Amino acid sequence: MEKDDIFNGLSKLGLTAYEIKIYETLVLAGKAMTSTEVVKLTGIPQPRIYDLFSTLVKKGFIEESIDKHKKYRAVPVLNIFKREKEWLESYSLNIQKYVENKKIYENAPTNFLSLYDGEKDIINKTLSMIESANKELIISISGDKYDVLNSSIESAYKRGVTVALLVFNKSKINFDGDILLRNIEGKPTELIVSDRKCGLINIEVKSKNKKNSLYFEEDNFIHVISYYFNQSLWQNAKILKNFTAKKDYRFCDIWLTCDFIDFFLSNNFSITGEVRGYYHDDLRTIKGKIIKTERIPFVRNSFYIETKNKIYSVGGKTGNLEDIKMLFCNFNLL
């Protein structure tokens, strides 16, 4: 890539063509320069140069000396991008929280479908889904794909996301965090379900060299893919890392929630927590003690939560046999 192409990218940070030319000149010079020197090198008209310097100082791209004959120098590139990265991360979190609190329809139904074509686009979409998750990730990937996604999965775990990760044909996996990790042999089925709101699954195409994946947000489709993952893959895989008694767990899928409850109740733990879901058409948050599960393979996964006044049965988002249709829950161990 030519240097002009590189510096033109600064327009995405709000710089004009003249401002980019000044910053490029100063940063490549590597020293402080007078306005006359900058005008000579850039060809920018002298009457405009001081306004441009003032704007670049305010935007944090250059620094100005305080002596009589002012000089200007570029703020180092790494400093600028570190600052912009920190601002973007903070802003993205704030705007996401605002949207979640202010959006008109909570958990509005959708049937959005989209096709991703090519390995690069599929990986980028997968990374985006991992990075946007804040409660639960269900992932099935090949050993090679694990090496690409590992750091992103680790970041999700560190921010408190519950991760159920199935890796094909890779029995030795080093992961220090408390994720749920299993290994299975065979032809990889690559899929991801993020917060039980959206999913991505690879699909077969005639060309062996072509990669396609289907992205979806439809509730019933997510339900089918999630249960396929559980019954056909997860239950038949070798356990490498199981549940541990960490501080808290977050869940969106009912079968994984019941796995957690069964595991810890059978090991004599007490479980408390809260469930967010629909009681008839009323959206509620219910806090209490977890009593037991009731499970019939391919038919029903549910659990019971006891409050001061009542015991509620809790099913999945598409369930219709229980009191509560669960959207998500989080638990603590005692």
N, C-alpha and C positions, 0 to 999 in steps of 0.2 A: 504493500500500500504506500502511495506517495505521501510525503509530509503534508501537502496541501489537503489531501483527503482526511488525514488524521485531525488536523486543526479545525477543519470545517465542521467536524462533529461537535465542537464547542457551541454551535448554534443551538443544540438541544439543551444547553444550560443557560440559554437566554442571551448569548452574545451576538451582536450584529457583525456584519462582514468587516467593518473598520475596526471594531473592538478585537475581533479575532486576529486581524493583521498586526495590531499593536502587541497583543499578548504573545503571538508567535515570534515576533521580532525580539522582544525582551527575553523570553524564555530561552531562545536559541543563542542569544548573545551571552547569557549567563552573568550579566553584570548590570549595574545601574547605568542609565543613559539619560541624557538631557532631551528636552522636547525637540531641539534642533536635530539631534542625531536620529531620533525616531522618525521625524518628518522626512529626513533625507533618505532613510532606508525604506520607508513604507509608501511614500508618495502621497500621504494624506494631507489635504490642505491645512496650512498653518492655523487658520481661524477656527478650525474644528477640533484641533488636537487637545486643547485643554478641557473641553467638555467631555471628550472621550476618556481622558485620563481620570477625570472626576468620577465618571460613571463606573469605570473599571475598579477604582479604589473602593467605591461603595459596594460593588458586587463581590469584592474580596479576591480579585485576580491579580492586582498589582499593588505595590506599596509606594508611598511618596515621601521623599525626604523633607525635613523641616527647615533647611537652610535657604538662603536668599535665592540662589540659583538651583532651583529644584531639580532633582533627579528621580527617575522612576525605575523600578525593577519588578520582575515577575515573581509572584508567589509560586513556590515549587509545585509542579504538577501533582505529585503524590499528596501534598497537603490539601490541594483543592478537591481532589476526588475522594479523599478520606472524609472531608467535611460534607461534600454532597451526598456521599453514601450514607453517612450518619443521619443527615437530614431526611433523606428519602425513606430510610427505615423507620424513623420516628413518625414521619408524616403518613406513611402507608398504614401503620398501626392505628394512628389516631383516626384516620378517615374510615378505616374498616370498622372500628368501634362505633363511630358516629352512624355509619350506614346500618349496622346491626341494631342500634337503638332507635333509629328514626324511620326505617323503611316501613312502608305502608302495610304490606302483607307479609307476616312472618311465616317462613317455610311455605311459600306459595308453591303449588304443584306446577311441574314443568315436564315437557316431553322432548326437550331439546336433544338432538342427535347431530354429530359431526364426524367426518372421516378425516383421519390424519394419515398422510401419505409420505413415507420415507423415514429412515431411522433418526435423522436429526430432529425432525418436527415431533416425532413420537417421544424422544428423550426429553426435549424441551417441555412438552406438555406434561409429561410425568413429573419432571422436576417442579413445575408450577403447581401441580396438585399436591405434591409433598410439602412444598413450602407454604401453601395456603391452609393446610390442615391445622386445626387447633384442638381436636379431641381424639380422633382415631384414624389409623391407617391400616388397611388390609392390602398386602402386596404379595404378588407372586411373580418372580423374575428368574431369568437364567443366571448362571454364575458369572458370566461376562458382564451382564447388565448390572449385577450387584456391585461390581467394582466401580462402575460409573456413578451409581446412585448412592453409594455408601455414605459419603460425607453429608449429603442432603438428608438421608434417613437419620443419621446421628444428630443433626441439628433439630429435627422434628422431635426426637426422643428427649433432647435436652430442654425443650420448651414445654414438656409435659404431655406430649401426644402419646397415646397408647399405640404401639406398633406391633402388628402381627405379620411377620415376614417369613415367607416360604421361598427358599432358594433351590433351584433345580441343579443337580449334578455338581454340587460343591459342598462336600462334607466337612471341610475345615474352614471355619469362618471365625475371624477374630472381631468380636464386637463387645466392648466393655459395658455398654449400657443395659438396663433392664428391659429389653424388648422380648417379645415372644418370637422365638426363632426355630424354624424347622427346615429339614432338608428332605428332598425327594429325588429319585432318579427317574429319567424318562424324557420324553419330548416336552420342552417347556411350554406351559401355558402362561403367558405374561399378562397380568392384569393388576389394576389398582383401584381401590374404592376409598375415597377420601371423605371422612365425616359422614358417611352414608348419604351424601348429597350428590356425588358425581362419581363416575367410573370411567375406566379406559381398559379395553381388552384387545389383544391382537387377534386378527382374523386371517384365515387362509386365503391366499391368492394363487393364481396359476403360475405366475413367475416366481421361481425360487429366490431370485435376487431382489424381489420387491417386498417392502414391509408396509402393512396397513394396520391401523388400529381404529376401533370405533369408540368414540367418546359419547357418553350418555348421562342424562340427568333425570330420567324417568323412574319413578319410585318402584314400580313392579319389575322393571328390568334390573334395577340395582338389587332388589330382593332376590331375583333368580340367580344373578351372578354371585352374590354373596353366599348363598346357600350352596351353589356349585363349588365355590372355593372351599367351603367348610366340609361338605360331605365327600366330594370326589378327590380333593387334594389334601387339605389340612389334616383330616382324620387319618389319612393313610401315610403321613409323613413321619420321619424320625424327629423326635424332640431334641433340640440342641440347647434351648433356653426356655424355661417355663416361667410361670408367675413367681414373683418374689415379693416379700413383705415390705414393699416400698410404701411411701406415705399415702399416695392416692392413685387411683386409676380413673380414666375417662373412657366411656363407651358410647357407641351409637348403634351397633349391631347387637340384636338380642341374643343370638347364639353365642357370641363371644362373651357377652355379659354373663350368661348362664355358666359358661366354662369357668369364668373367674369365681362366681359364687360357689359352684360345686367344689372347686379346688380348695378354697379356703375354709368353707364350712366343714369339709371332710378332714381338714387339718386343725379343727377346733379353734378357729378364729371367729370372732364376732365381727360383723360387717354393718357399718352405718353409712348413710349417704343420702343423696337426693336424686329424684327423677323428674325430668322435664318432659311433659307429654300431654296428650289430649284425654280428658275425662269426658266422654261424649263429645261435645263440640267446645268444651271449655278448656282452654290452655292453662295448665297448672304446673306448679313446682311442689313436689311432695317430698318431705324429709322424714326419715325414720330408720328402723332397723330391718335388715334383710333376714327373712325367716327361712325360705327354702326355694327350690326351683321345681317346676313340673315340665318334663320334656318327653315328647313323642317324636321320634325321628321323622323328618319330612312333613310333619303335621303341626307340631306346636313346640315352641320354646317360651317359657314364661317363668316369672319369679314373683315372690310376694314381699311387699314392704309394709311394715307395721308402724302406724303413727299412734298418737295418744288416743285417737277416737275411732280408728278404723284400720282394717287390713285391706290393701289393694292388690289385685293381681295385675301384673305388668307384662304386656306383650310387645312385639316389634311395631315399627312404624305402620306396617300394613296389616297388623293383627286385628281380629274382630271378635275374639273369644274372651279377652281380658277387659278389666276395668279401664286400664290406661294403655294408650298407644304411645310407646316411648319414642321420643326424639333423641334424647341423650341422657346420660346419667354419670355421676361420679361417686366413688366410694372411698371410704377410709377403713382401715383394719384396726381392730382393738385386741 
